[in-house]
């Protein structure tokens, strides 16, 4: 029996919420029923009774670090996609700061081969830029990548592109989307010098957001946006963290934008008051900023200045997170809990369910020109997540699927839970257990 019927769910899709059912034939959605469905389908199909559950398109996370190859003591394409499936994420796009770095077409193709062997969900990869690989960025093989990643600020992996002529050449010579990490090194260095001269070399974590400051983020994002305007480049600025940066981006329909913006879940949930209680658990680059910054990011998401919500999922062993402001690794695991966190913010009245689906499912598909995914539409791939909107549970060591074994949300109670995740028509996660036999697909693009 190849057909599945998910019946009587509360479907949230394309700005609407309604009770309905979804018929899946093989890998794709055959029919979406609003209200009643033909009763004979209950006898002809494998049925999932979704009464009382929310049904969304699968989440597309456009920024993750799954650490494969070369850093697999932290996480790999098998372990982290198990966690992704548990979080309702059916497609990811992985960053190039691995070992070896993904800065050649050969290394890019090798990562695709690894994913075909190991990934439970759908996948794509960025080709990374550096100061010497402009020729690689212009090869035909780049069409396979979801985009070009440019580190305009240094972070884990030391892939900083700081040569002005190189940046001009990259932005002027590609029609591929460029995704940027924006923090200005000159500002960070000056801040570091000032604060260490005042308070010594062993600064506590609270100084992280003062060193990787608002000005460091704004100045770099400003540079990226102006390069994109000058060369009419498709630019996507990742993990924005400040209210000041919001003035660089415009509201409006995503389809008409050449310059787009992303925010990560942790910048919507935490602010700098949380350093005292969470410490290194919330050390990221860019840093968690002020409450005012968090509120500005939330408002900009609702006003369509920000286009996409992602995680920047970046697992480290807890032993690597120990130390002061300069020693502790930056980054943390989030992909298993991102949708749950956003739905918790929905219950607080900050976002609607429709807005969450727009920013986590629809818009990544639009922005990256992904073929036949990101929406619940007849003929599209059946990438689907079912959520219980009234299920209290707690994040514990026993239910964390990240290879690193910890979460910034450890011991926190949530009131919604992912119940089932379907990838290409196959159940990849149900009732707390991943199906390790399922493998996702390389996503395709419309351009």
C-alpha positions in Angstrom: 0.0 0.0 0.0 1.8 3.1 -1.3 -0.8 5.8 -0.4 -1.0 7.6 3.0 -3.9 9.7 4.3 -3.3 12.2 7.1 -6.8 13.0 8.2 -8.6 15.7 10.1 -5.5 17.8 10.9 -5.5 21.5 11.5 -3.6 22.6 8.4 -1.5 25.8 8.4 -0.3 26.8 4.9 -0.1 29.8 2.7 -1.6 32.2 5.2 -4.6 30.0 6.1 -5.6 27.6 8.9 -8.3 25.0 8.3 -9.3 21.5 9.2 -8.5 19.1 6.4 -6.7 16.0 5.2 -3.7 15.3 3.0 -3.4 12.3 0.6 0.1 11.2 -0.2 1.0 9.0 -3.2 4.6 7.8 -3.0 6.9 10.8 -2.6 4.3 13.5 -3.4 1.1 15.1 -2.3 -1.7 13.9 -4.4 -4.7 15.8 -2.9 -5.4 18.3 -0.1 -9.0 18.1 1.2 -10.6 20.9 3.1 -13.2 19.6 5.5 -14.6 16.2 4.5 -12.7 13.7 2.4 -14.0 10.6 0.5 -14.7 8.0 3.2 -13.3 5.1 1.0 -9.8 6.6 1.4 -9.8 5.4 5.0 -10.1 1.8 3.7 -7.7 2.2 0.8 -4.8 4.0 2.4 -2.5 3.8 5.4 -4.2 6.4 7.7 -2.7 8.8 10.2 -5.4 10.2 12.5 -4.3 13.8 13.1 -7.3 15.1 14.9 -6.2 17.9 17.2 -2.8 18.1 15.6 -1.3 20.9 13.6 0.0 20.1 10.1 2.7 22.2 8.6 5.0 21.9 5.5 8.4 20.6 6.7 10.8 23.2 8.0 13.6 24.3 5.7 16.7 25.4 7.7 19.0 27.5 5.5 21.9 27.6 7.9 23.4 24.7 9.8 26.9 23.3 10.7 26.6 19.6 10.8 30.4 19.2 11.1 30.8 16.5 8.5 33.6 15.9 7.3 36.4 16.3 9.7 34.7 17.5 12.9 32.5 14.5 13.5 33.3 14.3 17.2 30.8 17.2 17.5 28.1 16.0 15.1 27.7 14.4 11.7 25.2 14.1 8.8 23.6 11.1 10.4 23.3 12.2 14.1 22.3 15.8 13.3 19.7 14.9 10.7 18.1 12.5 13.2 17.8 15.6 15.5 16.5 17.6 12.5 13.7 15.1 11.9 12.8 15.2 15.5 12.4 18.9 15.2 10.2 18.9 12.1 13.1 20.0 9.8 12.8 18.2 6.5 15.5 20.1 4.5 18.8 21.7 5.5 21.6 23.8 3.9 25.0 23.1 5.4 27.9 25.5 5.8 31.5 25.1 4.4 33.6 25.5 7.5 34.4 21.8 7.8 37.7 19.9 7.5 38.5 20.1 4.6 36.7 23.4 4.0 34.2 23.2 1.2 36.0 25.7 -1.1 36.3 23.5 -4.2 33.8 21.8 -6.4 35.4 18.5 -5.6 34.9 19.0 -1.8 31.3 20.2 -2.5 30.6 17.0 -4.5 32.1 14.8 -1.7 29.7 16.4 0.8 26.8 15.5 -1.4 28.0 12.0 -1.6 28.3 11.8 2.2 24.7 13.2 2.6 23.3 10.6 0.2 24.8 7.9 2.5 23.9 9.4 5.9 21.2 12.0 5.9 17.7 11.2 7.0 16.3 14.5 5.6 16.8 16.5 2.4 19.9 18.5 1.9 22.0 21.0 0.1 25.4 22.6 0.7 27.1 26.0 0.3 30.4 26.5 -1.5 32.6 28.6 0.6 34.6 31.7 -0.6 38.0 32.6 0.5 40.7 35.1 -0.6 42.0 32.7 -3.3 39.3 30.6 -4.8 37.4 33.0 -7.1 37.9 30.6 -10.1 36.1 27.8 -8.2 33.1 30.1 -7.6 32.8 30.5 -11.3 32.8 26.8 -12.3 29.7 25.2 -13.7 29.6 22.8 -10.7 28.5 25.6 -8.4 25.0 25.2 -9.8 24.6 22.3 -7.5 25.2 24.4 -4.4 22.5 26.3 -2.7 24.7 29.4 -2.5 28.1 30.9 -1.9 29.0 31.5 1.8 31.2 34.5 2.5 32.5 35.1 6.0 32.9 38.8 6.2 33.7 38.3 9.9 35.8 35.5 11.3 34.2 32.6 13.1 34.7 28.9 13.7 36.9 27.6 10.9 38.8 30.8 10.0 37.4 31.4 6.5 37.5 35.2 6.7 37.3 37.0 3.3 39.0 40.3 4.2 40.5 41.4 0.8 38.5 44.3 -0.6 39.3 43.4 -4.2 38.3 39.8 -3.7 34.9 40.9 -2.2 34.3 43.1 -5.2 35.2 40.3 -7.6 32.9 37.8 -5.8 29.9 40.2 -5.7 30.4 41.3 -9.3 31.0 37.9 -11.0 28.2 35.6 -9.9 24.4 35.3 -10.3 24.4 32.7 -7.5 23.0 33.8 -4.1 25.7 35.0 -1.7 25.1 34.4 2.0 27.2 36.4 4.4 28.3 36.3 8.0 28.7 40.0 8.8 30.9 41.2 11.6 33.7 43.8 11.1 37.1 42.6 12.2 38.5 46.0 12.8 35.8 46.9 15.2 36.0 43.6 17.1 39.8 44.0 17.4 39.5 47.5 18.8 36.8 46.4 21.3 38.9 43.5 22.4 41.9 45.8 23.0 39.9 48.3 25.0 38.1 45.8 27.3 41.2 43.7 27.9 43.2 46.8 28.8 40.5 47.8 31.3 39.6 44.4 32.8 42.3 41.9 31.9 42.6 39.0 29.4 40.2 36.5 31.2 36.9 38.3 30.5 33.6 36.6 31.5 31.0 35.7 28.9 29.0 38.9 29.4 31.7 40.8 27.5 31.1 38.8 24.4 28.3 41.0 23.1 30.4 44.1 23.9 33.3 42.9 21.9 31.3 41.5 19.0 29.2 44.6 19.2 26.3 46.3 17.4 28.7 48.5 15.5 30.8 45.5 14.4 27.6 43.9 13.0 26.2 47.0 11.4 29.4 48.1 9.7 29.9 44.7 8.0 26.2 44.3 7.0 26.3 47.9 5.6 29.3 46.9 3.5 27.7 43.7 2.2 24.4 45.5 1.3 26.3 48.3 -0.5 28.3 45.7 -2.5 25.1 44.0 -3.5 23.4 47.2 -4.5 26.5 48.2 -6.6 26.6 44.9 -8.5 22.9 43.9 -8.3 23.9 40.7 -6.5 21.5 38.3 -4.8 22.5 38.8 -1.2 21.2 37.0 1.9 22.6 38.3 5.2 22.6 35.6 7.8 21.9 35.6 11.6 21.1 39.3 12.1 21.4 40.3 15.7 20.8 44.1 16.1 18.0 46.6 15.7 20.3 49.0 13.9 20.9 46.6 11.0 17.1 46.5 10.3 17.4 49.9 8.6 19.5 48.2 5.9 16.6 46.0 4.7 13.2 46.7 3.2 9.8 45.2 3.9 7.7 43.8 1.1 7.1 40.7 -0.9 10.1 38.3 -0.9 9.7 37.5 -4.6 10.7 41.1 -5.4 13.8 41.3 -3.2 17.4 41.0 -4.3 18.7 41.6 -0.8 17.2 39.5 2.0 17.6 39.0 5.7 17.7 36.0 8.1 17.3 35.8 11.9 18.0 32.8 14.1 15.9 31.4 16.8 18.3 32.2 19.6 18.3 35.9 18.7 14.5 35.9 19.0 14.4 34.0 22.3 17.4 35.2 24.4 18.9 38.6 25.2 22.0 39.8 27.1 20.2 39.5 30.5 20.4 35.8 30.0 24.2 35.5 30.0 24.1 35.5 33.8 22.0 32.3 34.0 22.9 30.6 30.7 26.6 31.5 30.4 28.5 29.8 27.6 25.4 27.9 26.5 24.3 31.0 24.6 27.6 32.1 23.2 27.2 32.6 19.5 28.7 34.6 16.7 27.1 37.1 16.2 26.5 37.5 19.9 23.2 37.7 21.7 22.5 41.4 22.1 20.2 43.6 24.2 16.5 43.2 24.9 15.8 46.2 22.6 17.6 44.4 19.8 15.6 41.2 20.4 12.3 43.3 20.3 13.4 45.0 17.0 14.2 41.6 15.4 10.8 40.3 16.4 9.0 43.4 15.0 11.0 43.2 11.8 10.1 39.5 11.3 6.4 40.4 11.7 6.8 43.4 9.4 8.5 41.3 6.6 11.8 43.2 6.9 13.3 39.9 7.9 12.5 37.1 5.5 13.7 33.8 7.0 14.1 32.1 10.4 16.9 29.5 10.8 19.1 28.0 13.6 22.8 28.3 12.8 22.9 24.9 14.4 26.5 24.5 15.5 27.2 21.7 17.9 30.3 21.6 20.1 31.2 19.2 22.8 30.4 20.8 26.2 34.2 20.5 27.0 34.8 22.9 24.1 32.3 25.4 25.6 34.1 25.8 28.9 36.2 28.9 29.5 35.9 32.7 29.4 34.9 35.1 26.7 37.8 34.2 24.4 38.3 30.5 25.1 34.8 29.0 25.0 33.7 27.9 21.5 30.9 29.9 19.8 27.8 28.1 18.6 25.3 25.7 19.9 22.8 22.9 18.9 19.3 24.1 18.1 17.7 22.2 15.2 15.8 19.7 17.2 14.0 22.5 19.1 13.7 25.4 16.7 10.1 24.9 15.6 9.0 24.2 19.2 10.7 27.4 20.4 8.9 29.4 17.7 5.6 27.9 18.6 6.2 28.8 22.2 6.7 32.4 21.1 3.4 32.0 19.2 1.7 31.1 22.4 3.1 34.2 24.0 1.4 36.2 21.3 4.6 37.3 19.5 4.1 35.5 16.2 1.2 33.7 14.5 1.3 30.2 13.3 0.9 31.5 9.8 3.9 33.8 10.2 6.1 30.9 11.5 5.2 28.7 8.5 5.9 31.6 6.2 9.3 32.3 7.6 10.5 28.7 8.3 8.9 26.8 5.4 7.6 28.9 2.5 10.2 31.7 2.4 13.4 29.6 2.3 11.9 27.7 -0.7 11.1 31.0 -2.4 14.4 32.7 -1.6 16.6 29.8 -2.8 14.3 28.9 -5.7 13.8 25.3 -4.4 11.8 23.1 -6.6 8.5 21.6 -5.3 9.1 22.0 -1.6 8.2 24.4 1.2 4.5 24.4 0.6 1.6 22.0 1.0 0.5 21.8 -2.7 -0.7 19.1 -4.9 2.2 17.6 -6.8 4.8 18.9 -4.4 7.0 16.6 -2.3 5.3 15.3 0.8 7.6 17.0 3.4 5.2 17.4 6.4 5.4 17.9 10.1 2.6 17.1 12.6 2.7 19.0 16.0 0.7 18.5 19.1 -0.2 22.0 20.2 -1.1 21.0 23.8 1.6 18.6 24.9 3.8 19.6 27.8 7.3 18.0 27.9 10.7 18.8 29.1 14.1 18.8 27.3 16.3 16.2 29.1 19.5 14.4 28.3 17.4 11.3 27.5 15.5 12.9 24.6 18.2 15.1 23.1 19.4 13.6 19.8 22.4 15.9 19.1 25.7 14.0 19.1 27.1 16.6 21.5 24.5 15.6 24.1 23.4 19.0 25.4 21.1 21.9 24.6 20.7 25.5 25.7 17.1 24.5 26.5 18.1 21.7 28.9 15.4 21.1 31.6 13.1 23.7 30.0 9.4 22.7 29.7 7.6 23.4 26.4 3.9 23.1 25.6 4.0 21.9 22.0 5.8 18.9 20.6 6.7 17.5 17.2 4.8 14.1 16.9 5.6 13.0 13.3 7.9 14.1 10.5 7.4 12.9 6.9 10.2 13.3 4.3 9.4 12.6 0.6 6.3 10.7 1.7 8.1 8.5 4.2 7.7 8.7 8.0 11.2 9.6 9.3 10.2 10.4 12.9 7.3 9.3 15.0 6.5 9.3 18.7 10.0 10.1 19.7 11.8 7.7 17.5 13.7 8.4 14.2 13.5 5.9 11.4 17.2 5.4 10.7 16.5 3.5 7.4 15.1 6.6 5.6 17.4 8.8 3.4 16.5 12.2 2.2 17.2 13.7 -1.3 19.4 16.4 -2.7 17.1 19.4 -3.3 16.7 20.8 -6.8 16.5 24.4 -7.8 14.3 26.2 -10.4 17.2 28.1 -11.9 
